[in-house]
């Protein structure tokens, strides 16, 4: 089992920044962030593998940066130049073996 605890969501104006954090209860291979807006499917935002390889959704490239601190089992998502369309519940995800684990989600709201 892997428990994930997220923090850092909130309300911000368009063009602003937020930093999300997620602490995992143990080391995992892949850590990432997904988001789900009302009426839409959950989608990948960014993920990082333990070796350092990263993937980003096209919609956030150049604006969001994912990083991890393996010593702290923590993954971060730095979100800059936020847009109203970034408004969603953001979920931390961990992949360990063949199992996916999810955090409880944190709301990010970007006002125009």
C-alpha positions in Angstrom: 0.0 0.0 0.0 1.0 3.6 -0.7 -0.6 6.5 1.0 -0.4 9.9 -0.8 -1.0 13.3 0.9 -1.3 16.3 -1.3 -1.1 20.0 -0.4 -0.8 23.4 -2.1 -4.0 23.9 -4.0 -6.0 27.1 -3.8 -7.5 30.1 -5.6 -5.2 32.2 -7.8 -5.7 34.8 -10.6 -4.8 34.0 -14.1 -1.1 34.4 -14.7 -0.3 33.5 -11.2 1.6 30.5 -9.7 0.9 27.6 -7.3 3.1 24.8 -6.1 1.6 21.4 -5.3 3.3 18.9 -3.1 2.6 15.2 -2.5 4.2 13.0 0.1 4.2 9.3 -0.5 4.4 6.8 2.4 7.2 4.9 0.7 9.4 5.0 -2.4 7.7 4.3 -5.7 8.8 4.0 -9.3 6.7 6.7 -10.8 5.0 9.7 -9.3 2.8 12.1 -11.1 -0.1 14.5 -11.2 -3.5 14.1 -12.9 -6.4 16.5 -13.0 -10.1 16.3 -13.5 -12.3 19.3 -14.4 -16.1 19.2 -13.9 -17.7 17.1 -16.7 -14.3 15.9 -18.0 -12.2 12.8 -17.7 -9.2 12.6 -15.5 -6.1 13.5 -17.5 -2.4 13.2 -17.1 -0.7 16.5 -16.3 2.9 15.4 -15.6 4.8 12.4 -14.3 8.4 11.6 -13.3 10.1 8.2 -13.1 12.6 7.5 -10.5 15.5 7.8 -13.0 14.4 11.3 -13.8 12.5 10.9 -17.0 9.5 13.2 -17.3 6.3 13.5 -19.3 4.0 16.5 -19.7 0.7 17.1 -21.2 1.0 19.4 -24.2 -1.3 21.9 -22.6 1.1 22.5 -19.7 4.5 22.3 -21.4 6.6 25.3 -20.7 4.4 26.4 -17.8 4.4 23.5 -15.3 7.5 21.7 -13.9 7.5 18.4 -12.1 10.2 17.4 -9.7 10.8 14.8 -7.0 12.8 14.5 -3.8 13.5 10.8 -3.5 14.9 11.3 0.0 11.6 12.7 1.1 9.4 10.5 -1.2 7.9 13.8 -2.4 6.8 15.0 -5.8 6.2 18.7 -6.6 4.3 20.4 -9.4 5.3 24.0 -9.9 2.5 25.7 -11.9 3.3 29.1 -13.5 1.3 31.3 -15.9 -1.9 29.6 -14.8 -5.0 29.9 -17.0 -8.7 29.5 -16.1 -8.7 26.2 -18.1 -6.2 24.8 -15.5 -9.0 24.8 -13.0 -9.6 21.3 -11.8 -9.1 18.9 -8.9 -5.4 17.8 -9.0 -4.6 14.2 -7.9 -1.3 12.8 -7.0 -0.6 9.4 -8.5 2.0 6.7 -7.6 2.8 3.6 -9.6 4.3 0.8 -7.6 4.7 -2.6 -9.4 1.5 -2.8 -11.4 -0.7 -0.9 -8.9 -1.9 2.7 -9.1 -2.4 4.7 -6.0 -4.2 8.0 -5.7 -4.3 10.9 -3.3 -7.5 12.6 -2.1 -7.2 15.5 -4.6 -6.6 19.2 -4.1 -8.7 21.9 -5.8 -7.0 24.4 -8.0 -9.1 27.3 -9.1 -7.8 30.0 -11.6 -9.9 33.1 -11.9 -9.9 35.2 -15.0 
